Structure formats: C-alpha cells, structure tokens
Amino acid sequence: MEEKKSSTLKNLITVLVSIAIAGLFLWLALRGLDFDKIKGSLQKANYLWVAFAAVFGVSAYWFRAIRWNLLLEPMGHKISNTNSLWSLSFGYLMNLTIPRSGEVARSTALYGVEKVPVDKSFGTIILERVVDLVCMGIFALLTLIFKYDALLAFYKAATQQKNQTTPKSDSNITYIILGCVVFILILLLVFRKSLQKLSIYNKVIDFGKGIIEGLKSILTLEQKGKFILYTAGIWICYFFASYLVCFALPETSNFTPADGCFILVVGTLGMIIPASGGIGAFNLAMKFGFTALFISMGKDAVEGGELGLAYSFITLPLQILIMLVMGLISIPMLARNRKI
C-alpha cells in the first residue's frame, strides 16, 4: 500500500512539474508578441493543407508499428501489425499524461496482447530511439548544408533566451550529476557480492540483459532492406506532416523543402523537452525557428516569431489530436485482444 502511494505521489509530482515547464515555456513564447496578429493568421489559414498533414502523421504510426515487428522477429516474436499499432498508440497517449512514460506503457500493452517480455520489447524501443537519432542527424546535416544562416540565428536566439532565464550556477549541475553517477557505479562494484544475494538485484540484471537482447536484434534482422525502407517512410511522413502546414499560412506558403527540413529539426528539438504534450516547448522552438528563418531571408524577425507561433498553434494541436484519437481507440482494441 505504501509503495502504491509513493508511486502515485511520484507520478503526481512528475505531472505537476511537466505542466509547470509547459506553462513557463508557453509564457516565454507568448511574451512580447501581438496575439491579434497571430489570431489573424490562424483565421486566414487554409486547413485543407492541415488535413493532408494529418494523413502523413497517422501514416507514420503505421510505418513505425510495422518496423517494430521487424525488430521483434529475431527474438522469436511474430506479432500482428494491428496489436503493434495499438500498443504504440497507447504509449503515445500515456506520454500526454506523464512525459516519457509511453515507452514502458507501450511495452506493457504489447505484453498484454502478445506476451512479448517487457524487457525485450523495451530494448527494441531504445534501439528505435537510437535509429531515430541517426535520422534526426541526417536532417540536421541537410539543414546545416542548406540553411546554415537560419540554424546559426536559431542557436543565437535560443542561447540568448537561456541566458536570460537560467542562473549561471546551473552550468555546474551537469558535473554534479556526472559525479553522482560515477559514485553510484563505484558503490555497485564494491558491494557487488552483497547485492547479488538480493532478489531485486537479480531482477534488475535480468531486465538489463533483456534490454541488451532487444538492442542486439538489429544485428540479426532478416529483412534489413524493409527496415531501412520503413525507417525512411517514418521520417518522410514526419517531414511532410510538418512541411505541409506551412502551405496553410499565406505568409509561409513559399517555404522551400530546405525550410521544411529546418522546421522539422527545430520542432523535434522542442519536443525533446519534458513538457506535457510538448506544450510551450514546441511553441517556443517554433517562435525561435521562424524568427531565424525570417532573419536569414532578410525579413522582419518579429513577424517571423508571430508566424512561428501561429504555425505551432496549428501543428501542435494536430499532433495532440492524433495522439488522443489513436490512443483512445487503442484502449478498447487492446482490451479486446488481450490474452489471459
């Protein structure tokens, strides 16, 4: 009972902190701008382009679900594409409540319908993140090549904002955390024999081995070509889901594919921050991103920031809507397919 209360309290604190972070970044994004102009841009938007973007957003779910199956096959688990899709959707839904909880929820949901061990599927999810990081690096490289001026302007804007809101002493936090990690590792090595007698230690070790097995699954893939193809499909969908929204706003309808790459990279960076649903962090990233684009084009920076917020007020609700719809559908579907 005490353990359950502690877990509930921890989740509550996590949610509150996430909401606070979202509120802070949203305030930073909105301050100093003319909200009437942003509202005017939203009213003039052509939402047919937003509907096209939504198609690509949902398609990314399907490609990712199929790709997940390819990673599980080498471990002897052949699961249905639909169960993979609904487990994935449920995980994204959980991320809207408690940031970064979706990975565990996704693995747990899959175990309920396919009996794939949580540690093994969790390992494949970590592997997915590594692959996504590589893909993100490719888009970042393309952005560096074709939009260097905008990337430099974005960096300067983000750095300036950080210096205004972050105490100088915070630069030491990284070293403190690193020191604590090293200290804990030393303790684990010194008291290893004593810890081996504890059942929880063996459970942690077994869980770690399962994760490693999941990570190694990419080395034994039988359909490497399909894996690369589905990975490309995921990120092409991400690109069009973000780029097509630009055509919804008259002022950004002339943006090039290179601009689209830049927006995708900046938006992904914004979504990394643990704020509820990316709220605030994504909006601020888009404000900086569009400001940087307008500066590189020789246009008014303030107008760029306003359009960046207008863009974010279209794109972010669209992402959240997809997560909610797919996630809510996944609950009865997972319940129906659950194996006892």
N, C-alpha and C positions, 0 to 999 in steps of 0.2 A: 504493500500500500504506500509506504514511504517513498519507494523507488518510483512509483507511478506519479505521485505528487511532485517529486523532484523533476521528473521528465516533463510534466505539464507546465511547471513553472519555467523550466528552461526554454520550452517552445514559446511560451507567452513572452518571455523576455526577448527572444530572437525576433518574434513578430513585431514587438514594440520598437526595438532598435531598427529593424528594417523599415518600418513606417517613418520613424524619425529621420533616417537617412534619406528616404524618398522626399519627405517634406522639406528638408534642408536643401537638397539639390533642386527641387522644384522652385523654391524661393529664389535661389541663385539664378535659375534660368529665367524667371519672370521679371526680376527687378530691373528697372531702368528702361523697359521697353513699352511701346504703345500697344496695349492689348486690343484697342479698337481696330488697329491696322491688321493685327493677327486675325481677329474675328472676321474682318472684311475679306481676307484671303481665303478663309475657310468657307465663307459663303459663296465665293466665286469658283470654288474648286469643282472640277468635273469628276464625280465619284464613280463614273464608269471605269476609269483607269484604276481606281482603288479596288473595284471588283475583280479586275484582271489580276491585280497584285495578290488578291486573296487566293485565287486559284493556284498560283505558284507557291504561296505559303502553305496551303494544305498539301500540295504535291510533295513538298519537302518532307512532310511527315511520312508519306508512303514510301519514298525512296529510303529514308532512314530506317524504317521498320524492316524493309526487305534486306537492307545491308546488315542489320543486326543479326538476322538469321544466318547470313554467311559466316559471321564471326562465331556463332554458337555451334554450327555444324561440325567443325573439327573436334569438338569435345563430346560428340555423340548425341547432340540435342537437335532434332529436326522439329521445329515448331511452325505453327501456321502463321501466315503473314498477318491475318486479322488479329490474332492474340498478341502478336508483336506490336501491331499498330495501337491497340487499345492500352497495352501496358505502357507504351511510350507516351500516349496521350494523357494517361493518368499521372505519369511522372511530371509532365509539364504543368498539369493542373495543380499539383502539390507545390510546385515552385512558386505559384502565385500566393500561397499561404505562408509557407516557410521557405525562404530562399535557400537553394542548394539542397533541399530535401528530396527533390524529384528523382535523383539518381537511385537512392535507396528505395523510394516508393515504387519506382519502375521495376527494379529487380524483384521486390516483394510481390508486386502484382503479377509478374511473369511466373513466379514460383506457384502462385495460386492457381494458374490456368494450365501451366505446362510442366510444373515440378522441376524446373531448372534450378539448381542450387544457387542461392543468392550471391554467395561469394564469387562463383564463376561468372555469372551474368554481370555482376558489378565490375569484375575485371575487364570484361569486354566494353563496358561503358567508359571506363577510364581510358581504354585504348581508343575509343571513338573520340574522346576529348583530345588525345594526342594527334590523331589524324586531322581533326578539325583545326587544331593549332597550326599544323603544317599548311592546310588550305588557306587559313587566315593569313599566314605568312606569304603565300603566293599572291593573294590580293593586295597585301601591304606592299610587296615588291613592285607590283604593277602600278600601285598608287605612287610609290616613291619615284618610279621612272616617269610617269606621265603627269603627275600632279605634285611635284616636289614643292613648288611655291605654296600651294594650299596646305600641304602637310606641315611645312615649317610654320606657317601662320597659325595653324591649329595648335601646334606644340607651344608656341609663344603665348597664345590666349589661355590654354589650359594651365600652363606654368604660372602665369600671372594670377589667375584665379586661385590656384593652390596656395601661392604665397600670401594672398590676402586673407585666406580662411584657415590656414594651418599654422600653428605655432612652430617656431624654428626648432624647438626641442624635440619635435616629433621625428626628426631625422634620426634620432638615436634609438627609436623603437625597434627598427629592423635589427640592430645589433643586439639589443636585449633579448628579442625573440630567438635569434640565432644562438645566443649563449645558453638560453634555457633548453633549447633542443639538444645541443651538444651535451649539456649537463645530464639531461634525462637519458640520453644514449649511453653515457658512461655508467650511470647507475644501473641500467639494464644489463650491461656487460658484467659489472662487478657482482651483481646479485642474481645472475642468470640461473645458477643451480638451484637456488632457493625458490625462484619464481616458477621453475619447471614443475614443482610439486603442486602448484595451484592449478585448478581446472580451468580457470578463466584465461591463464597464460596459454595453455594448450589450445583453447578455442580461438584465441587471437592469432596464434601461429597458423592454425589450420585455415582460418579465414584469409590470412595473408597468402598462404600457398594457393588457395582457390583464386585469389585475385591475380597472382602471377601466372597461373594456368590460363586465365582469361586473356591476359596480356600477350601470352605466347601464341594465342590462337591464330594471329595474323601470319605467323611463320608457317603454319600448316594449312593455309587456305587452299582449297582445291580449285576455286574459281576466282583467281586474283583479278582477271580481266573484268568480271562482273563487279567486283568490289570497287575497282577504280572507276568504273562506269557509274555506279550508284553514288559514289562519293562526288563525282563531277556533277551528277544530277542534283544532288542536295544543294551544292553551292551555286549552281546555275539558278536554281529556284530561289535561293536566298537573294541572289543578285537582282533578279527581275522583280521579286517581291518588294525590294527597296527602291529600285530604279524607276519602276513604272509609276510609283506615286508621284514622282517629280513631274510627270506629264499632267497630273491632276491640277497643279497650280500653274496658272498662266505665266507667272514670273520665272518659273524654273523649267518650263516645257522645252527649252532649248538646251538643257543639260546634255552633255555627251556621255557615252559609256564610261569614259575615264572618270567623269564626275560621279557616276554611279558606283564605281569601284571605291572611290574615296568615301562616299556616304556609307557604303556597306562596312568599310573598315572602322570608321568613326562610330557608327551605330553599334557595332559588335563590342567595341571598347566600352561604350556606355552601358551595355547590358551585362558586362562582367561585374560591375559594382553590385554588391548585395542589397539592392533596394527592392521593395515589393513590386514585382512585375516590371522592374526597370523604370518605374515611375520616377521622375525627377532626374535621375542619372542620364537616361536616354534623351530626355528633353534638353538637358544642359549640353550634352555631347552634340546634339544636332544644332543647337544655337551656336556653339563654337565652330562646328564643321561648316555650316553655311556662311558664317561670318568669314571664315578663312577662304572659302571658295570665292566669295564676292570680292575680298581683298585681292586675291590672285587674278581676278578678272578686271580689276580696276573699278569696281562698283562700290556703292555705299555699304560700309560694314554694318551699320545699324539695321539697314533694310535686310541684309543677309541674315542677321540674328533673328529678326522678326519672322522671316520666311522659314528659317530653320525650326522655329517653334511651331509655326503653322503646319509644317511637314510632320513634326513629331506628334502633334495633336491628331493627325490622321493616321500615321503609321502605327504608333504605339497602341491606341485603342483597337486597331485592326488585329494586331498581334494578340492582344489580350482576349479579344472576342473569339479568335480561332482557338486559343488555349481553352477558353471556357466551354465553347460548343463541343469541341473534340473531347475534352476532359469529362464533361457531364454525360456525353454519350457513352464514354468508356466505362462508367460505373456500372450501369445495368448489363452491358455486354460482358464485362469481366465476371460479374456475379453469375450470369447465365452459363458461362463457360468454365466456371470454377470446378476444379477437381477435388473431391473429398479424399 
